[in-house]
């Protein structure tokens, strides 16, 4: 991209809109027929983004992701078409568009959500045989059993406490020796796991590896973090939600928009007392947006401790040494209406 130094990390929709404006302005003297913004911020955020884009920037379409929204027809906001194609490769979105070369704008379009199944094309026997030669070798490795749960553990929603989220948070908290363990709910990519857990199923469940680092925070800062991540505005399918370890109990009132209580080991969190909190590297990098606490605040009370450069390896090792484990919903995170 021309002048790619203009493109930086942004954490808000407003910042994203500003970056798009900068990029479009770089190319304003080029004859650009079509401008498409590719995002991964969720459908509702795409709508908000479209409202902020100036018409003179010339953005024609937003193709988004993250919320896995299935659309019968694209939305049209601020004369910008917004579409997503659902989940994974279950289907693909097809846009047929006609662009006016004089105005460099879309004058007609047709949208179709195409399901991917055997009606699309006939299987390629040679390609299937080629893939199966590798698949058999891979299956032998990834079908190796890591552990067995006493029952299937589930993760049906990101916004609430889940049994699968509980065991993952406890595993990492155990290794981290921390008061509070925050695991991004979006790190867990399946609805259920077990009772038999193989190498392949675990990697599919937790595919995005990252570091784990322990920090010091005050009780007041901890309350601020939980007030932020538990607020109702964060539970819209697009916010950054978390699974937490068994030491912690947090109660939030939706009607009052307020954190009612938070305890660690059944003791109320004290404002001026210090506590350890461990998180993935991604959440430290985006701590202000995700946790309402800055990087400077997280490192101000003591030198951070890198627990592991691989959260996945911590998880796999813990599961191997804790067979027949299970978890229930315990009320770690409770939302009161």
ZARO-189430 format. One line per field, with one value per residue: residue in one letter; z, x, y of N, C-alpha, C in turn. Coordinates in pm, whole numbers, plus 32768, in hexadecimal, padded with zeros to 4 digits. Layout:
BEGIN
type = [A  ...]
n.pz = [Z  ...]
n.px = [X  ...]
n.py = [Y  ...]
ca.pz = [Z  ...]
ca.px = [X  ...]
ca.py = [Y  ...]
c.pz = [Z  ...]
c.px = [X  ...]
c.py = [Y  ...]
This chain:
BEGIN
type = [X  X  X  X  X  X  X  X  X  X  X  X  X  X  X  X  X  X  X  X  X  X  X  X  X  X  X  X  X  X  X  X  X  X  X  X  X  X  X  X  X  X  X  X  X  X  X  X  X  X  X  X  X  X  X  X  X  X  X  X  X  X  X  X  X  X  X  X  X  X  X  X  X  X  X  X  X  X  X  X  X  X  X  X  X  X  X  X  X  X  X  X  X  X  X  X  X  X  X  X  X  X  X  X  X  X  X  X  X  X  X  X  X  X  X  X  X  X  X  X  X  X  X  X  X  X  X  X  X  X  X  X  X  X  X  X  X  X  X  X  X  X  X  X  X  X  X  X  X  X  X  X  X  X  X  X  X  X  X  X  X  X  X  X  X  X  X  X  X  X  X  X  X  X  X  X  X  X  X  X  X  X  X  X  X  X  X  X  X  X  X  X  X  X  X  X  X  X  X  X  X  X  X  X  X  X  X  X  X  X  X  X  X  X  X  X  X  X  X  X  X  X  X  X  X  X  X  X  X  X  X  X  X  X  X  X  X  X  X  X  X  X  X  X  X  X  X  X  X  X  X  X  X  X  X  X  X  X  X  X  X  X  X  X  X  X  X  X  X  X  X  X  X  X  X  X  X  X  X  X  X  X  X  X  X  X  X  X  X  X  X  X  X  X  X  X  X  X  X  X  X  X  X  X  X  X  X  X  X  X  X  X  X  X  X  X  X  X  X  X  X  X  X  X  X  X  X  X  X  X  X  X  X  X  X  X  X]
n.pz = [8000  7FB7  806C  8160  8265  82D5  8330  8453  8599  8612  86FD  8716  867C  8619  85F6  8533  845B  842C  83D9  82EA  8256  8239  819B  80B3  805C  8010  7F1A  7E7E  7D91  7CDB  7BE4  7C62  7C4E  7CFC  7E57  7F67  80B3  8189  82AB  8404  84E3  8533  84E4  8546  8594  849D  8425  84C3  847F  836C  8376  83C7  82F8  8206  80E4  8011  8025  7F9F  7FD6  7F7B  7FC8  80E9  8158  824A  8387  84A7  8552  84D8  843E  8390  826A  81B6  80FD  80AE  8191  8161  81A1  81C0  80B2  8088  804D  8124  8187  81F8  8207  82AB  8360  8369  8263  8213  8166  8053  8005  7EEF  7E1D  7D0D  7C4D  7BB0  7B38  7B0A  7A32  7A11  7AF4  7BB1  7C60  7CF7  7C37  7C18  7CAE  7D20  7E19  7EAA  7F85  7F8B  7FC5  8023  7FA3  7F26  7E48  7DC6  7D3A  7CA4  7D62  7D59  7D06  7CEE  7D7C  7E79  7EBB  7EC5  7F9A  8069  808B  811E  81ED  827C  82FA  8394  8433  84CF  8579  85EE  865D  8748  889F  8994  8A8D  8B64  8BAC  8CB2  8C4B  8B32  8AF8  8AD8  8A08  89C2  89A1  8984  8A36  8B38  8C67  8C33  8C2F  8BA7  8B86  8C92  8CE1  8C40  8C94  8DA0  8D81  8D10  8DD5  8EA7  8E56  8E3C  8F3B  8FA8  9019  8F83  8E53  8D07  8BEB  8A9B  8A20  8915  88C4  88D7  87F9  87C1  87FC  88AA  895E  8988  8A19  89EA  89A5  88A0  8800  8713  8733  8809  87A4  86DB  8779  8810  8766  8745  87A3  88AF  8988  8AF3  8BFA  8D3D  8E0E  8EF9  8FA7  9045  9134  90FA  8FEB  8F87  8FB4  8F04  8E12  8E0A  8E15  8D1A  8C61  8C99  8C64  8BCE  8ACA  8A5E  8A2A  892C  8863  87D6  887D  8953  8A12  8B41  8BDB  8D28  8E48  8F59  9055  9054  907C  8FEA  8FE5  8F2D  8EF3  8E08  8DF8  8E93  8E1B  8E89  8F3E  9039  90F8  913A  917B  91F7  9239  92E9  9378  9393  9295  92D6  92BA  92C7  92D0  9245  9126  9059  8EFA  8DD7  8C79  8B15  8A0E  8940  89BD  8A71  89BC  8958  8A36  8A9A  8A01  8A1C  8B2F  8BBF  8C39  8C36  8B89  8C11  8D15  8D55  8D6A  8E30  8F43  8F71  8EEE  8DCB  8DAA  8CCF  8C9C  8BE8  8A98  89F9  8A07  89B1  89CD  8AE3  8B26  8AA6  8B29  8C34  8C1C  8BD0  8CBB  8D68  8D68  8D37  8D8A  8DD5  8DBC  8E4A  8E28  8EF5  8F52  8F2D  8E8C  8E9B  8E2C  8E89  8E64]
n.px = [8053  802B  80E9  80EA  812B  806D  7FAE  7F3F  7F26  7DDE  7CD8  7BD4  7A93  7A83  7B93  7BCE  7B32  7BB4  7CB0  7C66  7C18  7D12  7D9C  7CFE  7D1E  7E28  7E1C  7D88  7DC2  7DD6  7D36  7C48  7B6E  7ACC  7A97  7AD2  7A9D  7B2E  7AD5  7AE1  7A34  7933  77D0  7721  77DA  784B  7778  7774  786E  784F  77A0  784C  78F9  796C  78C2  7963  7A47  7A16  79D7  7948  78EA  78CD  795A  792D  7977  7996  78A7  781A  7733  760E  7581  745F  7449  7532  757C  7540  75E1  761A  763F  76E7  7728  76FF  7770  7778  77E8  778A  77E2  7922  797A  7884  77DF  77F5  780A  7784  77B3  7731  777F  774C  780F  7826  78FD  792E  78D7  7948  78B5  77CA  76BE  7605  75AE  75BF  7581  75DD  75C7  767D  765C  7754  776B  7732  76A0  770F  77F8  788D  7939  7A9E  7B47  7C5A  7CD2  7C62  7CD8  7DE3  7DDF  7D89  7E65  7F13  7E6B  7E42  7F38  7F47  7E62  7EAC  7F66  7ED7  7DFA  7E47  7E12  7DEF  7D77  7C64  7B26  7A2F  793C  7897  7909  7894  7874  77AC  776E  781D  77FF  77C2  7803  7899  78AF  7988  7A27  7A5C  7B04  7BE2  7C38  7C74  7D43  7E11  7E29  7E87  7F8B  7FF3  7FF0  7F49  7E71  7D96  7D21  7D00  7C67  7C35  7AF3  7AC2  7B9F  7B68  7AF3  7A29  78E7  78CE  7991  7A30  79A6  7A9D  7BD5  7C96  7DD7  7DA8  7C9E  7CBE  7D6D  7CCC  7C0B  7C93  7D37  7DD4  7EFC  7FB0  806D  8085  806C  80B3  8036  8039  7F2E  7E5D  7D51  7C88  7CB9  7C88  7B76  7B22  7B6A  7AC1  79C9  79C7  79E1  7900  7828  76E9  76EC  77C7  777C  7713  773C  7817  78D0  79F8  7A0C  7A3A  7ABA  7ADF  7BA8  7B7A  7B9C  7B24  7A02  7908  7811  771F  7645  7554  747E  74CE  75B7  76B5  77CA  778F  780C  794C  7A14  7B36  7BA8  7AD3  7AE0  7A9D  7B0A  7C02  7C2C  7D2F  7DDF  7ED2  7EC1  7EF6  7EDA  7EA4  7ECF  7E94  7F7C  7F09  7E38  7EBB  7F3D  7E63  7DF2  7D7B  7C92  7C14  7C11  7C03  7CE3  7E27  7F5E  8038  7FD4  7FB9  80BC  8126  812D  81DE  82DB  8276  822C  8286  81D1  81B6  821B  8169  8023  7F87  802D  8045  7F3D  7F15  7FD6  7F79  7E80  7ECE  7F3A  7E67  7D88  7C30  7BAE  7ABB  79C0  78CD  77C1  77F5  77B4  7872  787C  7779  764F  7569  741B]
n.py = [7F89  80E1  81CD  8138  8162  81FC  815A  80D4  8033  8024  805D  80A4  80E8  81E8  8228  816B  81C7  82B7  825B  81D9  82B7  8337  827B  8274  837A  837B  82FF  83A9  842A  8366  829A  81FE  80F7  8064  8050  7F88  7F33  7E53  7DB3  7D44  7D5B  7D33  7D36  7E03  7EC5  7EF8  7F81  8069  80C8  80FF  81D8  829E  82D1  83B0  8425  8485  83EF  8308  81F9  80CA  7FCE  7EF7  7DD9  7CF6  7C4A  7B70  7B86  7AC1  7ADF  7A8C  7AF3  7B41  7C0A  7D0E  7E1F  7F7E  8095  81EA  81F6  8120  7FCF  7EBA  7D83  7C2A  7AD4  7A07  78DE  7852  7774  7720  779E  7884  79DF  7A8A  7B97  7C3B  7D44  7E83  7F80  80D9  816E  827A  8303  8268  81BD  80D7  806F  7FAA  7E73  7D1B  7C33  7AFA  79E9  78D4  7782  7693  7564  7411  744E  751E  74D4  73B0  72B6  72A4  7196  7154  7225  71FC  7105  7151  7209  715F  70B7  7154  7194  70A7  7081  7168  714C  7074  70E4  71C0  714D  70E5  70A9  719F  71D4  7175  71EF  71E3  720E  72A9  73EE  753C  7665  7734  7845  7979  7A47  79FC  793D  7801  7698  7628  7709  7738  7660  7688  7787  774D  7694  7730  77F1  7758  770D  780A  7876  7946  7A50  7AA8  7A2E  7A78  7A0B  7A34  7A14  79F0  7964  785E  7780  76CB  7631  755E  7467  732D  71F8  716F  71EF  7248  7288  730E  736D  741C  74DC  7543  75B4  7674  7732  7818  7875  7915  79EE  79DA  7AB8  7B39  7C39  7D4F  7DE5  7EDE  7EB5  7F6A  7FA0  7EA3  7E88  7F4B  7ED6  7DF1  7E6C  7EDA  7E01  7D70  7E0D  7E57  7EB7  7E3F  7D44  7CF8  7C48  7C94  7D04  7CEF  7BE5  7B1B  79EE  7978  791B  7829  789C  7990  7A5B  7B16  7C0D  7CB5  7DC6  7DF2  7EA3  7F78  7FB5  7F73  7EEE  7E11  7D6D  7CD4  7BC1  7B12  79DA  79C7  7AB2  7C0C  7CED  7DDA  7F36  7FBB  7EEB  7E06  7D31  7C0E  7BEB  7B33  7B1E  7AF0  7B43  7BDB  7C61  7D03  7DAC  7E31  7EA9  7F95  7FBD  7EC2  7E88  7F6F  7FDC  8062  800E  807C  8093  7F87  7F2E  7FC5  7F84  7EBB  7DDB  7D37  7BD8  7AE3  79D4  7901  78CF  7857  7828  7757  7673  766C  762F  7534  7496  749E  741F  731E  72BD  72B9  71F0  7182  7267  7369  746C  754C  763D  7748  7841  7906  79EA  7AC1  7B4E  7C37  7C90]
ca.pz = [8000  7FB7  80EF  81C2  82EE  8308  8365  84D7  85EC  8647  875C  8719  85F9  85ED  85C4  84B6  83F5  840E  838A  8263  8213  8213  812C  803A  802F  7FCC  7E91  7E45  7D0A  7C86  7BAF  7CAB  7C27  7D69  7ED7  7FC1  8137  81C6  833B  845A  855F  8550  848C  8580  858E  8410  840E  8501  842F  82EF  8394  83DF  8281  81B5  805A  7FB6  802B  7F34  7FFC  7F3E  800A  815D  8167  82D5  83C8  8539  8590  848E  841D  8313  8235  813C  80A5  80F2  81C1  8118  81FF  818C  8027  808A  805E  818F  817E  8232  81CC  830D  83AF  8329  81D5  81FC  80F3  8027  7FD2  7E65  7DF0  7C81  7C51  7B39  7B62  7AA8  7A27  7A15  7B7E  7C0B  7CC7  7CD7  7C0A  7C24  7CF0  7D47  7E86  7EBF  7FE6  7F46  801D  7FEC  7FB3  7EAD  7DD7  7D85  7CDA  7CBF  7DA4  7D06  7D3E  7CF9  7DE8  7EF6  7ED8  7EE9  8022  80C8  80A9  818B  825A  82CD  834E  83F5  8491  852D  85DE  8635  86A5  87C7  890E  89F8  8B0F  8B61  8C10  8CE2  8BFA  8ACE  8B2A  8A6E  89FD  8964  898D  89B3  8A97  8BBB  8C9D  8BF5  8C6F  8B60  8BAC  8D1D  8CF0  8C01  8CEC  8E16  8D58  8CFF  8E58  8EF7  8E2A  8E4B  8FC8  8FA1  9059  8F1C  8DCD  8C9F  8B6A  8A3B  89F9  8886  88AB  88D5  8778  87AD  8859  890F  8956  89DC  8A8A  89BE  896B  884F  87DB  86A9  8764  885F  874E  8699  87E0  8840  86FA  8740  8813  88DD  8A06  8B6F  8C4F  8DBC  8E34  8F7A  8FA3  90C5  913A  90B4  8F5D  8F68  8FAC  8E88  8DA5  8E07  8DF0  8C8A  8C10  8CB8  8C42  8B6E  8A43  8A2F  8A11  88B5  87FC  8798  88E4  8980  8A91  8B7D  8C3B  8D9C  8E9B  8FC3  90CB  9043  906E  8FC8  8FD4  8EE8  8EE6  8D89  8E0C  8ECD  8DCF  8EF3  8F7E  90C2  9151  9104  91E5  91D5  92A8  9340  93C0  933F  925F  931C  9256  92C8  92D9  91C5  90F8  8FD9  8E8D  8D66  8BFD  8A98  89D6  88F1  8A14  8AA2  894E  8946  8ABD  8AB2  89C2  8A4B  8BC1  8BFB  8C86  8BD6  8B98  8C79  8D98  8D6D  8D8C  8E91  8FCD  8F7D  8E6E  8D9D  8DA4  8C60  8CCE  8B7A  8A13  89B1  8A57  8984  8A0B  8B70  8B2B  8A82  8B94  8CAA  8BFF  8BCE  8D45  8DB7  8D27  8D79  8DC3  8DAA  8DF9  8E49  8E32  8F84  8F75  8F2C  8E52  8EA7  8E01  8ECD  8E1B]
ca.px = [8000  8075  80F8  80AF  8146  7FF4  7F53  7F6F  7EC8  7D72  7C88  7B4A  7A57  7AAA  7C1C  7BC9  7AFF  7C1F  7D16  7C30  7C22  7D9D  7DBF  7CB7  7D5A  7EA6  7E00  7D20  7DE6  7DD2  7CB1  7C1B  7AE6  7A7D  7ADD  7A95  7ADB  7B24  7ADC  7AC3  7A0A  78A7  7771  76F1  7847  7856  7712  77A3  78E0  781B  7766  78B7  794C  7943  78A4  79D1  7AAE  79F6  79C9  78CF  78BC  7912  794C  7955  797E  799A  7826  77E2  76AA  75D6  752A  7413  7474  758D  754B  7574  75ED  766C  7658  774F  76F2  7742  774B  77C8  77C6  776B  7845  7984  7968  7801  77A9  7843  77B8  77A3  7783  773E  776F  7767  784E  782B  7988  7936  78C5  798A  7854  7776  763A  75AA  75EF  7570  75C4  75AD  7610  7683  7687  77BC  7748  774D  7655  7761  7850  78A7  79BA  7B12  7B79  7CEB  7CF5  7C3E  7D3F  7E5B  7DCA  7D7F  7EEC  7F45  7E0B  7E58  7FAD  7F25  7E02  7EF3  7FA3  7E7A  7D95  7E80  7DC0  7E35  7D37  7BD4  7AD1  79C6  78C6  78AE  7907  785A  7891  7743  776D  7896  77E3  77A0  7857  7882  78FC  7A07  7A75  7A88  7B77  7C55  7C67  7CB0  7DC1  7E76  7E3D  7ED7  8015  801E  7FF0  7F14  7DF0  7D2E  7D46  7CA2  7C76  7BD5  7A8F  7AD0  7C0E  7B2D  7AB1  79C6  7877  78DF  7A0B  7A2F  79FE  7B25  7C18  7D0B  7E2E  7D64  7C28  7CEB  7DA3  7C5A  7BC4  7CE5  7D9A  7E23  7F5B  7FDC  80B6  803F  80BF  8073  8049  8002  7ECB  7E1B  7CC5  7C38  7CCB  7C45  7AE8  7B0D  7B73  7A49  7959  79D0  79C9  787D  77BD  768B  7712  7830  7742  76C0  776C  788F  792D  7A61  79DF  7AA3  7AA5  7B35  7BCB  7B1C  7BAD  7AE1  7971  78E6  7781  7707  75B9  7535  7420  7519  7634  7718  7802  775B  7871  79B1  7A61  7BA0  7BAE  7A62  7AF9  7A84  7B7F  7C1C  7C57  7DBD  7E2F  7F08  7E9A  7F32  7E7D  7EEC  7E81  7ED8  7FC3  7EAE  7DE8  7F13  7F53  7DE8  7DBB  7D26  7C10  7BD6  7C0B  7BFA  7D5B  7E93  7FD9  808A  7F9D  7FD0  8148  8155  8139  8243  830A  8222  826A  8259  81B6  81D5  820E  8103  7FAD  7F59  8080  801B  7EBC  7F26  8020  7F21  7E19  7F0D  7F56  7DEC  7D1E  7BAC  7B86  7A3A  799B  7841  77A9  7803  7794  78EB  784F  76E7  760E  74E9  73C6]
ca.py = [8000  815F  820D  80DB  818E  823C  80F5  80AA  7FEA  8076  8010  80D4  80FC  826E  821F  811E  8221  8317  8214  81C5  8338  834F  8222  82A2  83F8  835C  82D4  83FE  8455  82F0  827B  8188  80D4  802A  804B  7F26  7F27  7DCE  7DC5  7CD0  7D9E  7D14  7D79  7E81  7F26  7F1F  7FE6  80E4  80F7  8138  825B  82FF  82E3  8423  83FE  84A6  8387  82AC  816C  8093  7F54  7EC0  7D48  7CE6  7BC8  7B6A  7B65  7A4F  7B04  7A5A  7B5B  7B27  7C76  7D6B  7EA0  7FF1  8104  8257  81CD  80B8  7F49  7E71  7CF5  7BC0  7A53  79A0  7895  77FB  7758  76E4  77E2  78F8  7A4C  7AB1  7C19  7C61  7DD5  7ED3  7FFE  8146  819B  830C  8332  8208  8197  8064  8099  7F39  7E03  7CA7  7BE8  7A72  7997  7853  7716  763D  74D7  73C3  7484  7583  7491  7323  729E  7283  7118  715A  7281  71B9  70A1  719B  723E  70F0  7084  71A6  7191  702F  7099  71D0  7114  701D  713D  7217  70FD  70BA  70DA  71EF  71BF  7159  722F  7189  722C  7311  7477  758E  76F5  775C  78D5  79BD  7AB1  79C5  78D2  777E  762D  761C  777F  7728  7605  76C7  77F3  770F  7657  7798  7830  76FB  771B  7896  789B  79CD  7A67  7AB4  7A02  7AA2  79C9  7A67  79B1  79D8  7907  77D8  7788  7662  7634  74F6  7417  72B7  71D4  714D  7263  7224  72F8  7358  73B4  7489  7546  7582  75FF  76E4  7737  7893  7874  7999  79EB  79F6  7B0E  7B5C  7CC5  7D7A  7E52  7EF8  7E8A  7FCE  7F87  7E24  7EA7  7F95  7E75  7D9D  7EC4  7EF1  7D89  7D37  7E6A  7E1D  7EE0  7DE6  7CBF  7D07  7BED  7CCB  7D31  7C93  7BAA  7ACA  7981  7994  78A7  7806  78F1  7A11  7A66  7BA0  7C24  7D35  7DEA  7E31  7F12  7FE9  7FC7  7F7F  7E77  7E0B  7D33  7C7A  7B80  7AB3  797A  79E7  7B2F  7C81  7D33  7E58  7F98  7FDB  7E70  7DDB  7CAC  7BE8  7BCD  7AF9  7B29  7AD5  7BB5  7C2D  7CB6  7D6D  7E0B  7E7E  7EAD  8008  7FA5  7E46  7E7C  7FF5  7FF9  8079  7FC2  80BB  806F  7EF9  7F13  802A  7F52  7E52  7DA4  7CC9  7B54  7A90  794C  78A8  7909  780A  7803  76D3  760C  7666  75EA  74A7  7452  7490  73BB  729A  7292  72BF  71A1  7175  72E8  739C  74EB  7572  76CD  7762  78CB  795A  7A69  7AC3  7BCA  7C48  7CEF]
c.pz = [8000  8042  815F  8251  8329  834B  83E9  8520  861F  869D  8763  868B  85C0  85B2  853F  8443  83CA  83B8  82FC  8215  81E4  8199  80AB  8003  7FE7  7F39  7E49  7DB8  7CAB  7C57  7BEC  7C87  7C9D  7DE7  7F37  8043  816C  825C  8383  84E3  8583  8501  84C4  857D  84FE  83EF  8448  84B2  83AF  8305  83A1  8362  822A  8124  7FFA  7FBC  7FC7  7F57  7FC9  7F8D  8088  8161  81F0  8306  845E  8578  8548  8467  8395  82E2  81B9  80D1  80F2  812B  816A  8172  81C3  80FC  801A  80A2  80C7  818D  81D0  81F6  8234  834E  8356  8293  81BB  8183  80CB  7FF6  7F46  7E46  7D58  7C7A  7BC8  7B6A  7AEE  7AA5  7A33  7AA6  7BE2  7C80  7C97  7CAE  7C0C  7C65  7D0E  7DAE  7E91  7F26  7FB4  7FA7  7FD8  800A  7F2D  7E34  7D89  7D1A  7D02  7D04  7D3F  7D44  7D50  7D6E  7E70  7F1E  7F05  7F79  8088  80EA  811C  8205  82B6  832B  83BB  845F  84FA  859D  8632  8678  8728  883A  8973  8A83  8AF7  8BCF  8C40  8C94  8B91  8B0F  8AB7  8A79  899B  8943  89C5  8A2B  8B25  8BE7  8C5A  8C38  8C2B  8B80  8C39  8D28  8CAE  8C5A  8D68  8DF6  8D50  8D82  8EB0  8ED6  8E48  8EDC  8FD9  8FEE  8FF4  8E97  8D6D  8C1D  8B0D  8A0F  8965  8863  889E  885D  875C  8818  88C6  88F6  89B5  89C5  8A62  8978  8923  8833  8772  86DB  87BF  880B  8703  86FB  8807  87DD  86FE  87B9  8832  895E  8A7B  8BC9  8CCA  8DE3  8EC0  8F62  902F  90C0  90F0  901C  8F32  8F5C  8F2B  8E0F  8D9A  8DE8  8D59  8C3B  8C29  8C90  8BD0  8ADE  8A07  8A07  899B  8843  87BA  87FD  8909  8A0C  8AC0  8BD1  8CAD  8DF3  8F16  9041  90CB  9039  9057  8FAB  8F9B  8EDA  8E60  8D9C  8E42  8E7F  8E2C  8F21  9010  9122  9102  9178  91AA  924E  9315  9394  9363  9311  92A2  92BB  9253  92D9  924D  91A5  9074  8F75  8E15  8CEA  8B86  8A5F  8986  8949  8A5B  8A37  893A  89CD  8AD4  8A79  8A00  8AE1  8C09  8C5B  8C23  8BEF  8C09  8D04  8DBA  8D96  8DFC  8F1A  8FDD  8EF4  8E43  8D93  8D2F  8C93  8C65  8AF8  89C2  8A10  8A30  89C8  8AA0  8B7D  8B0E  8AF1  8C0E  8C92  8BFF  8C5D  8D9F  8D71  8D7B  8DBE  8D8E  8DEC  8DED  8E42  8EC6  8FAF  8F7E  8EF7  8E52  8E81  8E3D  8E85  8E77]
c.px = [8057  8073  80BF  80D1  80CD  7F98  7F89  7F07  7E5D  7D18  7BF8  7B18  7A7C  7B38  7C21  7B9B  7B6B  7C8B  7CE6  7C39  7CAF  7DC4  7D7E  7CF4  7DDF  7E8F  7D9E  7D41  7DF2  7D43  7C82  7B89  7A90  7AD1  7A8F  7AE3  7AC2  7B38  7AC6  7A99  7979  7848  7743  775D  7861  77F2  773E  7817  78AF  77E2  77D1  7908  7915  792C  7918  7A44  7A92  79EF  7943  7894  790C  78F2  7984  7959  796F  7914  77DF  7751  7682  756E  74E0  7439  74D3  7543  7587  756D  7649  7699  76CB  770C  7743  7712  77AA  7799  77BD  77E6  78A1  7972  78E5  77BC  7807  77E1  77E5  7761  7799  771F  778B  7799  784F  78B9  7997  792F  790E  7930  7801  76EC  75D5  75F6  758B  75C0  7587  7605  760B  76B1  76EE  7798  775D  76FA  76A7  77B9  7861  792E  7A25  7B56  7C11  7D15  7CD3  7CA7  7DC0  7E52  7DCA  7E06  7F2B  7EEC  7E23  7ECF  7F8F  7EC6  7E46  7F32  7F3A  7E07  7DCA  7E33  7E18  7DFC  7CA7  7B90  7A6B  7945  78ED  78A4  78E1  7882  782C  7741  77EC  787B  77CC  7808  7834  78D8  7984  7A61  7AAA  7B04  7BF3  7C8F  7CAB  7D37  7E2F  7E91  7E98  7F6B  804A  802D  7FC1  7E92  7D7F  7D67  7CDA  7CC4  7C0C  7B74  7A99  7B45  7BDC  7ACF  7A4C  7959  7884  795F  79FF  79B6  7A8C  7B61  7C95  7D5F  7DE9  7CEF  7C50  7D22  7D33  7C0D  7C10  7D57  7DF9  7E80  7F8A  802A  8057  809D  806F  809A  8013  7F9E  7E96  7D8C  7C6A  7C41  7C85  7BAE  7AC8  7B0F  7AF1  79CC  7953  79A9  7940  7809  7768  76AF  777D  77FA  76E1  76E9  77EC  78F7  7992  7A3C  7A45  7A6A  7B09  7B45  7B71  7B2B  7B4E  7A4A  7950  7850  776B  7672  75A3  74DB  7466  7598  76AB  7749  77D9  77C6  78D4  7A03  7ACC  7BB5  7B49  7A76  7AE1  7B07  7B8A  7C5D  7CEE  7E17  7E5E  7EDF  7EE3  7EC3  7ECE  7E93  7ED7  7F15  7F6A  7E61  7E3C  7F25  7EDA  7DA3  7D5D  7C9A  7BC9  7BBC  7BFD  7C6D  7DCF  7F08  8030  8058  7FBC  8060  817C  8173  81A1  8269  82B0  8271  8230  824B  81DB  81C9  81A3  8093  7F7B  7FA9  8061  7F9C  7ECC  7F6E  7FC7  7EBA  7E54  7F20  7EDA  7D7B  7C9F  7B80  7AFB  7A22  7904  7838  779D  77D6  780F  78CB  77B7  76B3  7582  7496  7393]
c.py = [807D  819B  81B6  8100  81D6  81DA  80C2  8059  8049  801F  803F  80E4  8184  826D  81D4  8177  8284  82D7  81FE  8247  8356  82FC  8251  8322  83E3  833F  8331  842E  83DE  82D8  81F7  816C  80AB  8026  7FF2  7F23  7E9A  7DDC  7D40  7D06  7D82  7D6C  7DFF  7EED  7F52  7F8D  806D  8120  813B  81C4  82C7  8320  8354  83F6  8418  8443  8318  821A  8136  801E  7F38  7E2B  7D24  7C57  7BD7  7B43  7AF2  7A66  7ACC  7ABE  7B29  7B8E  7CD1  7DE4  7F0E  806A  816E  8239  8168  8031  7EFE  7DE0  7C9F  7B3C  79E4  7963  7843  77EF  7710  7721  7853  7962  7A72  7B38  7C22  7CF6  7E14  7F5B  8060  817D  8232  8340  82DA  81E1  8121  8097  8026  7EC5  7D94  7C58  7B5D  7A2D  7908  77E6  76BE  75AB  7490  73EF  74EB  7546  73FF  7313  7278  720A  711C  71B2  7243  7152  70E3  71CE  71CE  70B3  70D1  719D  7119  7041  7100  719C  70BE  706F  7183  71CC  70C6  70F9  7124  71D6  7196  71A8  71C9  719D  7293  739B  74D4  7621  7731  77F0  7913  7A16  7A7F  795F  784E  7715  761A  7692  7774  76D0  7640  7734  77B9  76D2  76C1  77E3  77DB  7709  77A7  78C1  792C  79D8  7A64  7A88  7A2D  7A5B  7A00  79FB  798D  797E  7878  77D2  7719  766E  75CB  74A9  73A1  725F  71AA  71C7  7234  72A0  734E  73A9  7429  74FD  758E  75DB  767D  76FC  77AE  789B  7901  7986  79FF  7A46  7B38  7BEC  7CDC  7DEC  7E68  7EC1  7EE9  7FBB  7F07  7E39  7EF2  7F37  7E24  7DF0  7ED6  7E74  7D4C  7D93  7E32  7E41  7E85  7D5D  7CC4  7CAC  7C1A  7CF8  7CC6  7C62  7B42  7A58  7996  7918  789C  785A  7969  7A00  7AFA  7BA9  7CAF  7D4B  7E31  7EAC  7F8E  800A  7FD4  7EF6  7E77  7DD7  7CE1  7C44  7B27  7A5A  799E  7A65  7BA5  7CC1  7DBC  7EBB  7FAC  7F61  7E49  7D4B  7C8F  7BC4  7B9F  7AFC  7B05  7B55  7C13  7C90  7D20  7DD7  7E65  7E96  7F23  7FF3  7F2D  7E42  7F01  8010  8001  801A  7FF9  8096  7FDD  7EDA  7F6D  7FEF  7EE5  7E1E  7D32  7C47  7B07  7A01  78E6  78F5  78C2  77E1  7779  7665  75FC  7614  7556  745A  743A  7422  732E  7264  7299  7273  71A0  71F6  730F  7423  74FE  760B  76EE  77ED  7923  79E6  7A66  7B4D  7BCE  7CB1  7D5E]
